[in-house]
């Protein structure tokens, strides 16, 4: 039975939630724990948020749960 590590992270983008999710995975994959434990095998979007300043959207945020084998 393989060992699986689960990591939660938040990605952000000024463009879209899709880009925020991509940024979360790309940024996390550069962290040392991801290099030591293997590859990301699955990601689940857990939550979506929007950062607003002066009544304008300035960032799309999404919480991503990633599974490593």
PyMOL Python script that loads the backbone (N, CA, C, O; Angstrom):
from pymol import cmd

cmd.read_pdbstr("""\
ATOM      1  N   UNK A   1       0.845  -1.179   0.000  1.00  0.00           N
ATOM      2  CA  UNK A   1       0.000   0.000   0.000  1.00  0.00           C
ATOM      3  C   UNK A   1       0.891   1.243   0.000  1.00  0.00           C
ATOM      4  O   UNK A   1       1.733   1.387   0.886  1.00  0.00           O
ATOM      5  N   UNK A   2       0.727   2.137  -0.965  1.00  0.00           N
ATOM      6  CA  UNK A   2       1.601   3.316  -1.050  1.00  0.00           C
ATOM      7  C   UNK A   2       1.286   4.347   0.034  1.00  0.00           C
ATOM      8  O   UNK A   2       0.156   4.465   0.508  1.00  0.00           O
ATOM      9  N   UNK A   3       2.308   5.070   0.396  1.00  0.00           N
ATOM     10  CA  UNK A   3       2.187   6.162   1.353  1.00  0.00           C
ATOM     11  C   UNK A   3       1.761   7.414   0.592  1.00  0.00           C
ATOM     12  O   UNK A   3       2.354   7.745  -0.435  1.00  0.00           O
ATOM     13  N   UNK A   4       0.736   8.114   1.089  1.00  0.00           N
ATOM     14  CA  UNK A   4       0.247   9.328   0.432  1.00  0.00           C
ATOM     15  C   UNK A   4       0.335  10.485   1.416  1.00  0.00           C
ATOM     16  O   UNK A   4      -0.092  10.363   2.564  1.00  0.00           O
ATOM     17  N   UNK A   5       0.882  11.589   0.974  1.00  0.00           N
ATOM     18  CA  UNK A   5       0.971  12.822   1.772  1.00  0.00           C
ATOM     19  C   UNK A   5      -0.016  13.819   1.185  1.00  0.00           C
ATOM     20  O   UNK A   5      -0.096  13.971  -0.034  1.00  0.00           O
ATOM     21  N   UNK A   6      -0.773  14.505   2.050  1.00  0.00           N
ATOM     22  CA  UNK A   6      -1.751  15.489   1.594  1.00  0.00           C
ATOM     23  C   UNK A   6      -1.299  16.872   2.052  1.00  0.00           C
ATOM     24  O   UNK A   6      -1.001  17.080   3.228  1.00  0.00           O
ATOM     25  N   UNK A   7      -1.252  17.811   1.114  1.00  0.00           N
ATOM     26  CA  UNK A   7      -0.824  19.183   1.382  1.00  0.00           C
ATOM     27  C   UNK A   7      -1.936  20.134   0.945  1.00  0.00           C
ATOM     28  O   UNK A   7      -2.493  19.992  -0.144  1.00  0.00           O
ATOM     29  N   UNK A   8      -2.253  21.106   1.803  1.00  0.00           N
ATOM     30  CA  UNK A   8      -3.195  22.177   1.453  1.00  0.00           C
ATOM     31  C   UNK A   8      -2.407  23.445   1.155  1.00  0.00           C
ATOM     32  O   UNK A   8      -1.472  23.783   1.880  1.00  0.00           O
ATOM     33  N   UNK A   9      -2.777  24.135   0.105  1.00  0.00           N
ATOM     34  CA  UNK A   9      -2.127  25.396  -0.232  1.00  0.00           C
ATOM     35  C   UNK A   9      -3.145  26.329  -0.879  1.00  0.00           C
ATOM     36  O   UNK A   9      -4.227  25.900  -1.279  1.00  0.00           O
ATOM     37  N   UNK A  10      -2.790  27.600  -0.977  1.00  0.00           N
ATOM     38  CA  UNK A  10      -3.664  28.591  -1.613  1.00  0.00           C
ATOM     39  C   UNK A  10      -2.917  29.205  -2.787  1.00  0.00           C
ATOM     40  O   UNK A  10      -1.777  29.650  -2.655  1.00  0.00           O
ATOM     41  N   UNK A  11      -3.578  29.219  -3.932  1.00  0.00           N
ATOM     42  CA  UNK A  11      -3.027  29.864  -5.114  1.00  0.00           C
ATOM     43  C   UNK A  11      -3.778  31.149  -5.394  1.00  0.00           C
ATOM     44  O   UNK A  11      -4.941  31.289  -5.016  1.00  0.00           O
ATOM     45  N   UNK A  12      -3.122  32.082  -6.050  1.00  0.00           N
ATOM     46  CA  UNK A  12      -3.784  33.347  -6.383  1.00  0.00           C
ATOM     47  C   UNK A  12      -3.437  33.759  -7.811  1.00  0.00           C
ATOM     48  O   UNK A  12      -2.413  33.366  -8.370  1.00  0.00           O
ATOM     49  N   UNK A  13      -4.334  34.567  -8.375  1.00  0.00           N
ATOM     50  CA  UNK A  13      -4.139  35.079  -9.725  1.00  0.00           C
ATOM     51  C   UNK A  13      -4.968  36.344  -9.883  1.00  0.00           C
ATOM     52  O   UNK A  13      -6.046  36.464  -9.303  1.00  0.00           O
ATOM     53  N   UNK A  14      -4.471  37.273 -10.657  1.00  0.00           N
ATOM     54  CA  UNK A  14      -5.246  38.474 -10.977  1.00  0.00           C
ATOM     55  C   UNK A  14      -6.214  38.204 -12.122  1.00  0.00           C
ATOM     56  O   UNK A  14      -7.060  39.044 -12.429  1.00  0.00           O
ATOM     57  N   UNK A  15      -6.095  37.026 -12.765  1.00  0.00           N
ATOM     58  CA  UNK A  15      -6.870  36.731 -13.971  1.00  0.00           C
ATOM     59  C   UNK A  15      -8.093  35.848 -13.741  1.00  0.00           C
ATOM     60  O   UNK A  15      -9.194  36.192 -14.172  1.00  0.00           O
ATOM     61  N   UNK A  16      -7.907  34.690 -13.051  1.00  0.00           N
ATOM     62  CA  UNK A  16      -9.013  33.730 -12.940  1.00  0.00           C
ATOM     63  C   UNK A  16      -8.738  32.706 -11.843  1.00  0.00           C
ATOM     64  O   UNK A  16      -7.616  32.583 -11.353  1.00  0.00           O
ATOM     65  N   UNK A  17      -9.802  31.965 -11.462  1.00  0.00           N
ATOM     66  CA  UNK A  17      -9.635  30.870 -10.514  1.00  0.00           C
ATOM     67  C   UNK A  17      -8.846  29.732 -11.146  1.00  0.00           C
ATOM     68  O   UNK A  17      -8.061  29.070 -10.467  1.00  0.00           O
ATOM     69  N   UNK A  18      -9.046  29.503 -12.428  1.00  0.00           N
ATOM     70  CA  UNK A  18      -8.290  28.453 -13.114  1.00  0.00           C
ATOM     71  C   UNK A  18      -6.789  28.734 -13.023  1.00  0.00           C
ATOM     72  O   UNK A  18      -6.004  27.834 -12.726  1.00  0.00           O
ATOM     73  N   UNK A  19      -6.399  29.966 -13.275  1.00  0.00           N
ATOM     74  CA  UNK A  19      -4.985  30.330 -13.186  1.00  0.00           C
ATOM     75  C   UNK A  19      -4.499  30.259 -11.741  1.00  0.00           C
ATOM     76  O   UNK A  19      -3.351  29.891 -11.494  1.00  0.00           O
ATOM     77  N   UNK A  20      -5.359  30.607 -10.784  1.00  0.00           N
ATOM     78  CA  UNK A  20      -4.993  30.508  -9.366  1.00  0.00           C
ATOM     79  C   UNK A  20      -4.692  29.055  -8.995  1.00  0.00           C
ATOM     80  O   UNK A  20      -3.732  28.790  -8.271  1.00  0.00           O
ATOM     81  N   UNK A  21      -5.502  28.113  -9.483  1.00  0.00           N
ATOM     82  CA  UNK A  21      -5.266  26.692  -9.213  1.00  0.00           C
ATOM     83  C   UNK A  21      -3.953  26.235  -9.849  1.00  0.00           C
ATOM     84  O   UNK A  21      -3.172  25.524  -9.216  1.00  0.00           O
ATOM     85  N   UNK A  22      -3.711  26.634 -11.077  1.00  0.00           N
ATOM     86  CA  UNK A  22      -2.454  26.288 -11.752  1.00  0.00           C
ATOM     87  C   UNK A  22      -1.261  26.855 -10.991  1.00  0.00           C
ATOM     88  O   UNK A  22      -0.250  26.174 -10.814  1.00  0.00           O
ATOM     89  N   UNK A  23      -1.380  28.101 -10.543  1.00  0.00           N
ATOM     90  CA  UNK A  23      -0.290  28.728  -9.790  1.00  0.00           C
ATOM     91  C   UNK A  23      -0.024  27.986  -8.485  1.00  0.00           C
ATOM     92  O   UNK A  23       1.131  27.811  -8.099  1.00  0.00           O
ATOM     93  N   UNK A  24      -1.084  27.547  -7.800  1.00  0.00           N
ATOM     94  CA  UNK A  24      -0.913  26.809  -6.542  1.00  0.00           C
ATOM     95  C   UNK A  24      -0.108  25.537  -6.773  1.00  0.00           C
ATOM     96  O   UNK A  24       0.808  25.233  -6.009  1.00  0.00           O
ATOM     97  N   UNK A  25      -0.443  24.801  -7.811  1.00  0.00           N
ATOM     98  CA  UNK A  25       0.248  23.540  -8.094  1.00  0.00           C
ATOM     99  C   UNK A  25       1.680  23.785  -8.561  1.00  0.00           C
ATOM    100  O   UNK A  25       2.602  23.099  -8.120  1.00  0.00           O
ATOM    101  N   UNK A  26       1.868  24.751  -9.443  1.00  0.00           N
ATOM    102  CA  UNK A  26       3.221  25.043  -9.939  1.00  0.00           C
ATOM    103  C   UNK A  26       4.126  25.564  -8.825  1.00  0.00           C
ATOM    104  O   UNK A  26       5.285  25.161  -8.729  1.00  0.00           O
ATOM    105  N   UNK A  27       3.603  26.457  -7.983  1.00  0.00           N
ATOM    106  CA  UNK A  27       4.409  26.992  -6.882  1.00  0.00           C
ATOM    107  C   UNK A  27       4.750  25.899  -5.870  1.00  0.00           C
ATOM    108  O   UNK A  27       5.890  25.803  -5.416  1.00  0.00           O
ATOM    109  N   UNK A  28       3.766  25.081  -5.521  1.00  0.00           N
ATOM    110  CA  UNK A  28       3.999  24.024  -4.538  1.00  0.00           C
ATOM    111  C   UNK A  28       4.981  22.980  -5.054  1.00  0.00           C
ATOM    112  O   UNK A  28       5.776  22.446  -4.281  1.00  0.00           O
ATOM    113  N   UNK A  29       4.938  22.687  -6.335  1.00  0.00           N
ATOM    114  CA  UNK A  29       5.822  21.653  -6.883  1.00  0.00           C
ATOM    115  C   UNK A  29       7.298  22.032  -6.790  1.00  0.00           C
ATOM    116  O   UNK A  29       8.166  21.172  -6.931  1.00  0.00           O
ATOM    117  N   UNK A  30       7.585  23.295  -6.558  1.00  0.00           N
ATOM    118  CA  UNK A  30       8.975  23.744  -6.410  1.00  0.00           C
ATOM    119  C   UNK A  30       9.462  23.677  -4.960  1.00  0.00           C
ATOM    120  O   UNK A  30      10.647  23.893  -4.703  1.00  0.00           O
ATOM    121  N   UNK A  31       8.570  23.382  -4.009  1.00  0.00           N
ATOM    122  CA  UNK A  31       8.962  23.294  -2.603  1.00  0.00           C
ATOM    123  C   UNK A  31       9.749  22.012  -2.342  1.00  0.00           C
ATOM    124  O   UNK A  31       9.532  21.005  -3.017  1.00  0.00           O
ATOM    125  N   UNK A  32      10.664  22.040  -1.365  1.00  0.00           N
ATOM    126  CA  UNK A  32      11.496  20.861  -1.085  1.00  0.00           C
ATOM    127  C   UNK A  32      10.701  19.592  -0.770  1.00  0.00           C
ATOM    128  O   UNK A  32      11.099  18.507  -1.192  1.00  0.00           O
ATOM    129  N   UNK A  33       9.595  19.701  -0.042  1.00  0.00           N
ATOM    130  CA  UNK A  33       8.842  18.491   0.318  1.00  0.00           C
ATOM    131  C   UNK A  33       8.313  17.772  -0.916  1.00  0.00           C
ATOM    132  O   UNK A  33       8.242  16.543  -0.931  1.00  0.00           O
ATOM    133  N   UNK A  34       7.946  18.512  -1.941  1.00  0.00           N
ATOM    134  CA  UNK A  34       7.441  17.891  -3.156  1.00  0.00           C
ATOM    135  C   UNK A  34       8.569  17.205  -3.920  1.00  0.00           C
ATOM    136  O   UNK A  34       8.344  16.185  -4.572  1.00  0.00           O
ATOM    137  N   UNK A  35       9.759  17.745  -3.846  1.00  0.00           N
ATOM    138  CA  UNK A  35      10.900  17.131  -4.521  1.00  0.00           C
ATOM    139  C   UNK A  35      11.332  15.856  -3.804  1.00  0.00           C
ATOM    140  O   UNK A  35      11.823  14.923  -4.440  1.00  0.00           O
ATOM    141  N   UNK A  36      11.151  15.810  -2.469  1.00  0.00           N
ATOM    142  CA  UNK A  36      11.563  14.644  -1.691  1.00  0.00           C
ATOM    143  C   UNK A  36      10.546  13.511  -1.740  1.00  0.00           C
ATOM    144  O   UNK A  36      10.927  12.341  -1.781  1.00  0.00           O
ATOM    145  N   UNK A  37       9.275  13.838  -1.736  1.00  0.00           N
ATOM    146  CA  UNK A  37       8.223  12.829  -1.588  1.00  0.00           C
ATOM    147  C   UNK A  37       7.725  12.236  -2.897  1.00  0.00           C
ATOM    148  O   UNK A  37       7.034  11.218  -2.872  1.00  0.00           O
ATOM    149  N   UNK A  38       8.041  12.816  -4.008  1.00  0.00           N
ATOM    150  CA  UNK A  38       7.575  12.255  -5.269  1.00  0.00           C
ATOM    151  C   UNK A  38       6.691  13.217  -6.029  1.00  0.00           C
ATOM    152  O   UNK A  38       6.856  14.435  -5.964  1.00  0.00           O
ATOM    153  N   UNK A  39       5.752  12.641  -6.748  1.00  0.00           N
ATOM    154  CA  UNK A  39       4.960  13.471  -7.648  1.00  0.00           C
ATOM    155  C   UNK A  39       3.560  13.741  -7.102  1.00  0.00           C
ATOM    156  O   UNK A  39       3.041  12.996  -6.270  1.00  0.00           O
ATOM    157  N   UNK A  40       2.965  14.825  -7.593  1.00  0.00           N
ATOM    158  CA  UNK A  40       1.584  15.151  -7.276  1.00  0.00           C
ATOM    159  C   UNK A  40       0.714  14.241  -8.140  1.00  0.00           C
ATOM    160  O   UNK A  40       0.839  14.238  -9.365  1.00  0.00           O
ATOM    161  N   UNK A  41      -0.165  13.472  -7.504  1.00  0.00           N
ATOM    162  CA  UNK A  41      -0.994  12.524  -8.246  1.00  0.00           C
ATOM    163  C   UNK A  41      -2.437  12.987  -8.397  1.00  0.00           C
ATOM    164  O   UNK A  41      -3.161  12.500  -9.266  1.00  0.00           O
ATOM    165  N   UNK A  42      -2.857  13.925  -7.557  1.00  0.00           N
ATOM    166  CA  UNK A  42      -4.243  14.389  -7.599  1.00  0.00           C
ATOM    167  C   UNK A  42      -4.315  15.735  -6.905  1.00  0.00           C
ATOM    168  O   UNK A  42      -3.551  16.008  -5.980  1.00  0.00           O
ATOM    169  N   UNK A  43      -5.237  16.577  -7.354  1.00  0.00           N
ATOM    170  CA  UNK A  43      -5.490  17.860  -6.691  1.00  0.00           C
ATOM    171  C   UNK A  43      -6.997  18.079  -6.649  1.00  0.00           C
ATOM    172  O   UNK A  43      -7.707  17.794  -7.613  1.00  0.00           O
ATOM    173  N   UNK A  44      -7.470  18.589  -5.520  1.00  0.00           N
ATOM    174  CA  UNK A  44      -8.888  18.877  -5.338  1.00  0.00           C
ATOM    175  C   UNK A  44      -9.038  20.336  -4.937  1.00  0.00           C
ATOM    176  O   UNK A  44      -8.373  20.799  -4.011  1.00  0.00           O
ATOM    177  N   UNK A  45      -9.906  21.058  -5.628  1.00  0.00           N
ATOM    178  CA  UNK A  45     -10.191  22.445  -5.265  1.00  0.00           C
ATOM    179  C   UNK A  45     -11.164  22.415  -4.096  1.00  0.00           C
ATOM    180  O   UNK A  45     -12.266  21.878  -4.215  1.00  0.00           O
ATOM    181  N   UNK A  46     -10.763  22.987  -2.969  1.00  0.00           N
ATOM    182  CA  UNK A  46     -11.580  22.943  -1.760  1.00  0.00           C
ATOM    183  C   UNK A  46     -12.409  24.202  -1.540  1.00  0.00           C
ATOM    184  O   UNK A  46     -13.467  24.140  -0.913  1.00  0.00           O
ATOM    185  N   UNK A  47     -11.944  25.344  -2.047  1.00  0.00           N
ATOM    186  CA  UNK A  47     -12.629  26.604  -1.757  1.00  0.00           C
ATOM    187  C   UNK A  47     -12.206  27.665  -2.768  1.00  0.00           C
ATOM    188  O   UNK A  47     -11.083  27.645  -3.273  1.00  0.00           O
ATOM    189  N   UNK A  48     -13.113  28.583  -3.054  1.00  0.00           N
ATOM    190  CA  UNK A  48     -12.839  29.725  -3.929  1.00  0.00           C
ATOM    191  C   UNK A  48     -13.087  31.012  -3.158  1.00  0.00           C
ATOM    192  O   UNK A  48     -14.048  31.095  -2.394  1.00  0.00           O
ATOM    193  N   UNK A  49     -12.242  32.010  -3.344  1.00  0.00           N
ATOM    194  CA  UNK A  49     -12.421  33.330  -2.734  1.00  0.00           C
ATOM    195  C   UNK A  49     -12.006  34.405  -3.731  1.00  0.00           C
ATOM    196  O   UNK A  49     -11.313  34.141  -4.714  1.00  0.00           O
ATOM    197  N   UNK A  50     -12.449  35.610  -3.449  1.00  0.00           N
ATOM    198  CA  UNK A  50     -12.053  36.774  -4.247  1.00  0.00           C
ATOM    199  C   UNK A  50     -11.547  37.840  -3.288  1.00  0.00           C
ATOM    200  O   UNK A  50     -12.181  38.115  -2.269  1.00  0.00           O
ATOM    201  N   UNK A  51     -10.411  38.439  -3.609  1.00  0.00           N
ATOM    202  CA  UNK A  51      -9.898  39.569  -2.838  1.00  0.00           C
ATOM    203  C   UNK A  51     -10.369  40.842  -3.527  1.00  0.00           C
ATOM    204  O   UNK A  51     -10.179  41.014  -4.731  1.00  0.00           O
ATOM    205  N   UNK A  52     -10.984  41.735  -2.752  1.00  0.00           N
ATOM    206  CA  UNK A  52     -11.560  42.966  -3.304  1.00  0.00           C
ATOM    207  C   UNK A  52     -10.934  44.171  -2.614  1.00  0.00           C
ATOM    208  O   UNK A  52     -10.802  44.199  -1.390  1.00  0.00           O
ATOM    209  N   UNK A  53     -10.554  45.153  -3.401  1.00  0.00           N
ATOM    210  CA  UNK A  53     -10.055  46.437  -2.896  1.00  0.00           C
ATOM    211  C   UNK A  53     -10.716  47.547  -3.686  1.00  0.00           C
ATOM    212  O   UNK A  53     -10.772  47.490  -4.914  1.00  0.00           O
ATOM    213  N   UNK A  54     -11.217  48.554  -2.995  1.00  0.00           N
ATOM    214  CA  UNK A  54     -11.903  49.684  -3.640  1.00  0.00           C
ATOM    215  C   UNK A  54     -13.012  49.209  -4.583  1.00  0.00           C
ATOM    216  O   UNK A  54     -13.169  49.723  -5.691  1.00  0.00           O
ATOM    217  N   UNK A  55     -13.777  48.212  -4.112  1.00  0.00           N
ATOM    218  CA  UNK A  55     -14.909  47.657  -4.865  1.00  0.00           C
ATOM    219  C   UNK A  55     -14.513  47.019  -6.197  1.00  0.00           C
ATOM    220  O   UNK A  55     -15.344  46.902  -7.098  1.00  0.00           O
ATOM    221  N   UNK A  56     -13.256  46.609  -6.328  1.00  0.00           N
ATOM    222  CA  UNK A  56     -12.791  45.947  -7.550  1.00  0.00           C
ATOM    223  C   UNK A  56     -12.082  44.642  -7.185  1.00  0.00           C
ATOM    224  O   UNK A  56     -11.395  44.548  -6.168  1.00  0.00           O
ATOM    225  N   UNK A  57     -12.269  43.654  -8.033  1.00  0.00           N
ATOM    226  CA  UNK A  57     -11.580  42.379  -7.832  1.00  0.00           C
ATOM    227  C   UNK A  57     -10.097  42.574  -8.134  1.00  0.00           C
ATOM    228  O   UNK A  57      -9.724  43.017  -9.220  1.00  0.00           O
ATOM    229  N   UNK A  58      -9.263  42.236  -7.160  1.00  0.00           N
ATOM    230  CA  UNK A  58      -7.817  42.354  -7.367  1.00  0.00           C
ATOM    231  C   UNK A  58      -7.134  40.989  -7.422  1.00  0.00           C
ATOM    232  O   UNK A  58      -6.018  40.874  -7.927  1.00  0.00           O
ATOM    233  N   UNK A  59      -7.804  39.948  -6.902  1.00  0.00           N
ATOM    234  CA  UNK A  59      -7.203  38.615  -6.959  1.00  0.00           C
ATOM    235  C   UNK A  59      -8.266  37.539  -6.798  1.00  0.00           C
ATOM    236  O   UNK A  59      -9.225  37.683  -6.039  1.00  0.00           O
ATOM    237  N   UNK A  60      -8.063  36.461  -7.536  1.00  0.00           N
ATOM    238  CA  UNK A  60      -8.855  35.243  -7.387  1.00  0.00           C
ATOM    239  C   UNK A  60      -8.009  34.271  -6.571  1.00  0.00           C
ATOM    240  O   UNK A  60      -6.831  34.069  -6.867  1.00  0.00           O
ATOM    241  N   UNK A  61      -8.605  33.673  -5.551  1.00  0.00           N
ATOM    242  CA  UNK A  61      -7.889  32.757  -4.670  1.00  0.00           C
ATOM    243  C   UNK A  61      -8.594  31.406  -4.666  1.00  0.00           C
ATOM    244  O   UNK A  61      -9.823  31.345  -4.685  1.00  0.00           O
ATOM    245  N   UNK A  62      -7.833  30.340  -4.641  1.00  0.00           N
ATOM    246  CA  UNK A  62      -8.451  29.025  -4.459  1.00  0.00           C
ATOM    247  C   UNK A  62      -7.562  28.165  -3.570  1.00  0.00           C
ATOM    248  O   UNK A  62      -6.337  28.157  -3.693  1.00  0.00           O
ATOM    249  N   UNK A  63      -8.227  27.439  -2.668  1.00  0.00           N
ATOM    250  CA  UNK A  63      -7.528  26.514  -1.773  1.00  0.00           C
ATOM    251  C   UNK A  63      -7.491  25.159  -2.463  1.00  0.00           C
ATOM    252  O   UNK A  63      -8.521  24.621  -2.870  1.00  0.00           O
ATOM    253  N   UNK A  64      -6.298  24.627  -2.583  1.00  0.00           N
ATOM    254  CA  UNK A  64      -6.089  23.385  -3.319  1.00  0.00           C
ATOM    255  C   UNK A  64      -5.487  22.340  -2.381  1.00  0.00           C
ATOM    256  O   UNK A  64      -4.515  22.609  -1.674  1.00  0.00           O
ATOM    257  N   UNK A  65      -6.074  21.155  -2.386  1.00  0.00           N
ATOM    258  CA  UNK A  65      -5.556  20.020  -1.638  1.00  0.00           C
ATOM    259  C   UNK A  65      -4.831  19.118  -2.632  1.00  0.00           C
ATOM    260  O   UNK A  65      -5.422  18.659  -3.610  1.00  0.00           O
ATOM    261  N   UNK A  66      -3.547  18.866  -2.375  1.00  0.00           N
ATOM    262  CA  UNK A  66      -2.739  18.065  -3.293  1.00  0.00           C
ATOM    263  C   UNK A  66      -2.304  16.765  -2.630  1.00  0.00           C
ATOM    264  O   UNK A  66      -1.991  16.731  -1.439  1.00  0.00           O
ATOM    265  N   UNK A  67      -2.289  15.705  -3.416  1.00  0.00           N
ATOM    266  CA  UNK A  67      -1.900  14.387  -2.940  1.00  0.00           C
ATOM    267  C   UNK A  67      -0.569  14.003  -3.578  1.00  0.00           C
ATOM    268  O   UNK A  67      -0.402  14.095  -4.794  1.00  0.00           O
ATOM    269  N   UNK A  68       0.374  13.572  -2.746  1.00  0.00           N
ATOM    270  CA  UNK A  68       1.699  13.155  -3.226  1.00  0.00           C
ATOM    271  C   UNK A  68       1.909  11.684  -2.937  1.00  0.00           C
ATOM    272  O   UNK A  68       1.521  11.186  -1.880  1.00  0.00           O
ATOM    273  N   UNK A  69       2.521  10.997  -3.874  1.00  0.00           N
ATOM    274  CA  UNK A  69       2.908   9.595  -3.652  1.00  0.00           C
ATOM    275  C   UNK A  69       4.406   9.497  -3.606  1.00  0.00           C
ATOM    276  O   UNK A  69       4.948   8.406  -3.428  1.00  0.00           O
TER     277      UNK A  69
END
""", "prot")
cmd.dss("prot")
cmd.show_as("cartoon", "prot")
cmd.util.cbc("prot")
cmd.orient("prot")
